[in-house]
């Protein structure tokens, strides 16, 4: 899991990929600046910071 800046939106989004670097897919892309993602111990959730309201808030995303 990693964050990267997308040139089309100019925001950082959170992505996942295979361990060999293939199959890069967006995991969280809300249109806010998302950063510092961290898996839960059982990998069912991702906690991350986002600047959605002008301040940094912590969010939890449930992985489908």
C-alpha positions in Angstrom: 0.0 0.0 0.0 1.3 3.4 -0.8 0.2 7.0 -1.5 0.9 8.9 -4.7 0.1 12.2 -6.2 -2.2 11.9 -9.3 -1.5 14.6 -11.8 -5.1 14.7 -12.9 -6.5 15.7 -9.5 -3.3 17.0 -7.8 -4.3 15.1 -4.7 -2.5 12.2 -2.9 -4.6 9.0 -3.1 -3.9 5.6 -1.6 -3.1 2.6 -3.8 -2.4 -1.1 -3.5 -0.4 -3.3 -5.8 1.1 -6.8 -6.0 4.4 -7.4 -4.2 6.2 -7.5 -7.6 4.9 -4.0 -8.5 2.2 -5.1 -10.9 -1.6 -4.5 -10.9 -1.5 -1.0 -9.3 -5.1 -0.1 -8.3 -6.5 2.8 -6.3 -7.8 1.8 -2.9 -8.9 5.2 -1.5 -9.5 8.3 -3.7 -12.0 10.7 -2.2 -10.8 13.9 -3.8 -9.1 14.9 -0.5 -5.4 14.7 0.3 -5.0 11.2 1.8 -1.7 10.2 3.4 -0.1 7.9 6.1 -2.1 4.8 5.4 -1.7 1.9 7.8 -3.3 -1.6 7.7 -5.2 -3.0 10.7 -3.6 -6.2 12.1 -6.1 -8.4 10.2 -5.8 -6.4 7.0 -9.6 -5.7 6.9 -9.3 -2.0 7.4 -7.0 0.9 6.5 -6.6 3.9 8.8 -5.3 7.1 7.1 -5.1 10.8 7.5 -6.8 13.1 5.1 -7.2 16.9 4.6 -10.9 16.7 3.7 -12.1 19.7 5.8 -9.0 21.8 5.8 -7.7 20.1 8.8 -6.0 16.7 9.2 -8.5 14.0 10.4 -8.1 10.3 10.8 -10.4 8.0 8.8 -10.9 4.3 8.6 -11.7 2.5 5.3 -13.2 -1.0 5.4 -11.6 -3.1 2.7 -14.3 -4.9 0.7 
